[in-house]
């Protein structure tokens, strides 16, 4: 019998210590959703991205970035926040991991709710290569504000060269479609939209739902 012939013991050996991964090509990101308490009121901290960046220049976001191979999603959120805001690890307290954002564009965003003291915020030394400015938005405003929401259809773009004949399908195929929400918040002269607004909107909904209960 060939030593490579599969049997149940061999299968069990292959999968014994294997960790599950996403199927397909995916990127992983972590963001910090920072709370700052000022004079007894809670605020959310946002960044405005540097205009020199190739991706999303000038847009509003939370601190965060791509996970490195040697770190956890939590470590990534803390590291990126420290790098972008010029903070130290001791300046950040993780409160909880909140809901994960899975996108149609093949990346996953892990989200952590954290606390940064007002003193640390006031003394932040932002990295100008990545961040143009940081600002605070009252959490009460976010909780009570209803954002404008645009509902986007995600439609598969299947070319005419798809080999339907191999599948013995003569009249095309009813490909599944998806939907994605794009919330938009306006606060003073700042526009918060896209994935950052989705995270913001989800946080507001969690707070409102749990606060009622």
Secondary structure, DSSP 8 states (H G I E B T S, - for coil): --TT---HHHHHHHHSS-----SSS-EEEEEEEEEEEETTEEEEEEEEE-TT-SSSTT-EE-SEEE--TTS-HHHHHHHHHHHHHT--GGGEEEEEEEEEEE-TTSEEEEEEEEEE-HHHHHT----TTTEEEEEEEEHHHHHH---EEEEEEE-----TT--GGGGT-SS------EEEEEEEEEETTEEEEHHHHHHHHHHHHHHHHHHH-
